Amino acid sequence: MDLDALTKHAAFYAKPDGLILQYGTAGFRTKAEHLDHVMFRMGLLAVLRSKQTKSTIGVMVTASHNPEEDNGVKLVDPLGEMLAPSWEEHATCLANSEDQNLQSVLMDISEKVAVNLHQDAFVVIGRDTRPSSEKLSQSVIDGVTVLGGQVHDYGLLTTPQLHYMVYCRNTSGQYGEATTEGYYKKLSKAFVELTGQAFCSGDDHRKLKVDCANGIGALKLGEMKPYFSQGLSVQLFNDGSGGKLNYYCGADFVKTHQKPPQGIEMKSNERCCSFDGDADRIVYYYQDVDGHFHLLDGDKIATLISSFLKELVLEIGESLNIGVVQTAYANGSSTRYLEEVVKVPVYCTKTGVKHLHHKAQEFDIGVYFEANGHGTVLFSKAAETKIKQLAKELEDKKSKAAKMLENVIDLFNQATGDAISDMLVIEAVLALKGLTIQQWDALYTDLPNRQLKVKVADRQVISTTDAERQAVKPPGLQEAINDLVKKYKLSRAFVRPSGTEDIVRVYAEADSQESADSLAYEVSLAVFHLAGGVGERPQSGF
């Protein structure tokens, strides 16, 4: 480690006084002007992680669905997964260390994790379309090169594409070719082969309107369109040509506000979807003939995909176990539908993609989607091998089902949730099952729900258990929630502290919107009084 070179470069990336950041599921995120030192230091950390794992590590510069003036960074581990939790602590420590302590903190991390500093390091970098992203990417590159690491800068990529590139590079190309063209070809080939078996009565079944949140998804989906045009016609809106990133558009806006994004032309019963800013989330929606808006979120996506996979597994006659992983935010109706109609086991984990991904790895076929539309399907190596073998050996109907499963494996981005990949899977399933978006929506009816936030002096006064569905502290809060829930039919409620700010998130659902709103408000009051609420009391009325 050339300490003189490190000191010289680090001087250009001084840490602002008083700025403290926490690495979490989303990596680091804040205003872009405060991130130069963080980016440089994450370049340093990526080199250490690469040396320790003897693998390619990814660094993605993005703030996903945050406003355009924000930015952020996240590291990608060898198999395209999120950074290991123990290294999240190292990231936080390094980002917050004072300038004069930077060398000693780096050396301390190296010693703790037994890094061989003479080992080669290779880091790949991607960025979204924010005005600040190119400059911040250069800061990462400077951090990598000052420690002698090699860099490949992919430039503009969706977040899932960078995860894909890392996975490909660390599996010697077995997962796929580590280029954007390789990504386009792999997914499109699987999609076209799948949809080629579908019977569609009319062109409308193959048309889709896509809100790209004025983000990187528009650029990449635009590049990819020619590869699958024979199977699907997509029309892009909020493509970045005029609108502002994530401003009144995108998956997060649609999910949170339960209404269409600005900038999209919707006709009655047209199938539409929205990506978020870095294209790792997707939600579907339509407007009925009476003008009512219908949202099909991650729960609806999980049920559609799970039922399709269950049918294929039954057709090939193999005992592959399918598990669906949700969080406490999953609508109760979706859980009941999966367990009682689809008849697949459902498991609940803490909020955060890393928790769902880890649980999904326990099954032959693990389906996970957060309600916000982030999710994918994981196939174990044993399941993949068995399916590919059956596709060659079986005949007639069983062979067809096995070949379809083989294409489904290639169509999913198994490194992380991927809006483009998930969109193609959903479109293939709808085509193969001959379902309209209205018929998909009618599989079950969501219970009305409401989410609220309560400002508190210190979010750490709240602690939870049972995948965040039960409050352990402060004393009396869970008892108060239990008493309130008893007042309403088909109801449940939970509270959880934010991971990044001093607020408590409240979720409630019940048999009517009025009851869900009332329950959420009453639980918010209980939080305010028992957990040290600050500012104005929660207000009723929605």
Buried (B, 14 or more C-beta within 10 A) or exposed (E): BEEEEBBEBBEEBEBEEEBEBBBBBBBBBBBBEBBBBBBBBBBBBBBBBBBBBEBBBBBBBBBBBBEBBBBBBBBBBBBBBBBBEEBBBBBBBBBBBEEEBBBEBBBBBBEEBEBEBEEEBBBBBBBBBBEBBBBBBBBBBBBBBBBBBBBBBBEBBBBBBBBBBBBBBBBEEEBBBBBBEBBBBBBBBBBBBBBEEBEEEEEEBBBBBBBBBBBBBBBBBBEBBEBBEEBBBBBBBBBBEEBBBBBBBBBBBBBEEEEBBEBBEBEEBBBBBBBBBBBBBBBBBBBEEEEEBBBBBBBBBBBBBBBBBBBBBEBBEBEBBBBBBBBBBBBBBBBBBBEEEBEBEBBBBBBBBBBBBBBBBEBBBBBBBBBBBBBBBBBBEEBBEBBBEBBEEBEEEBBBBBBBBBBBBBBBBBBBBBBBBBBBBBBBBBBBBEBBBEEBBEBBEBBBBBBBBBBBEEBEBBEBEEBBBBBEBBEEBBEBBEEBBEEBEBBBBBBBBEEBEBBBBBBBBBEBBEBBBBBBBBBBBBBBBBBBBEEEEBEEEE
